[in-house]
């Protein structure tokens, strides 16, 4: 942009340290235009040619040309560095968001300087960390490109391999930030840029912090993507960024936010104890490996996520290889919420009915065992009796020569039964 800035300026009305320019030069007719009283970045009309001109602002040697991003912590401007003659991006923290005590300001500057020492192709380069009127601002590399959230809006859902490659590049940038002990704190599609050359850039480290210094992380993150431990105000580490990246992947692949609600509170509470529906329930053509990775990244418990960025990168690269080898097997699961609820209810009823039948089954088994035991005893007794009968027929009992009672026949085992007249003992003859 060729608009020339004059050094004469007035304090801005937006509460920042930027100052509105009092005079600007028209880019069409080179006429000097007096800027009336008003906010920076308002529009004035050139009296010479009628061209609409955006009123810039000034902060130190940087001429702020236009707002290119807004957030809870401040605004990001496209700016021109008059000393070095280059386009830059500047994040100016709002006075309302900046801490007033000197210790907090110094801590923020130290963290930003650590980021300035970070050089990685997938992380926007920080050129300088300055402050004006006790207000820090960060001078960064100006990246031309399209934000991922814009791409999602235009092309949703995105190709699986493309999303995995973007995730790999972002994870590499996060690994580099973790190398200097920084947590990004606000990973989301709006903070991921794709340059015309296809390079992925992770931008807006304006809320990055050293994890051990975070006592109240309520200022970190965006509700739709922030990790549960941030919501609970618990200690955080690199796995909080991992969760936000997982939510970003979920959004890009499914075309829907992973956590939704009517209010910010509902959106925040949605992630505390549960996870969103599996990706293959929302989109059936995705690979199971991709679904499993996102499931781990979105786990409410940080301990269940990937332990390191290296572990995450290994998983993402494996999923990308599987995607490039061929399409996934379709997921034939009925995606209807009502059908899913009915299946769950049916399973619960089956389990409940099976549990209720168990005492009856045990009782029947006990009765069967008792009946079998009784039958076995009866069979044993009957078999023993039959055995005795058979034995008595083979070996008759011994007989005694006792005089039978009157009228009873004598049983002789050899001669058979004698008649009563023959059964009397023989009469002994007298001698001689």
Protein Blocks (a to p, Z undefined) as FASTA:
>chain_A
ZZdcdfbdcddfkopabdcdfbdcdfklopacdddeddehiacddfklopacdddddehj
bccfbdcbdcfkbccdddddfklopacddddddfklpcfbfklmmmmmmmmmmmmmpccf
kbccdfbdcdeehiacddddddedddfklmmmmmoccdfklmmmmmmmmmmmmmmmmmno
pafklacfklcccdfkopacdehjllgccfklmmblmlgojfklpcfklmnopacdfklm
mmmmmmmmmmmmnopafbdcfbfklmmmmmmmmccddfklmmmkbcfklmmmmmmmmpmb
lklmcfbfklmmmmmmmmmmmmmnoccdddfbdfbfklmmmmmmmmmmmmmmmmmmmmmm
mmmmmmmmmmmmmmmmmmmmmmmmmmmmmmmmmmccddddddddehiacddfknopadfk
lmpccddddeZZ
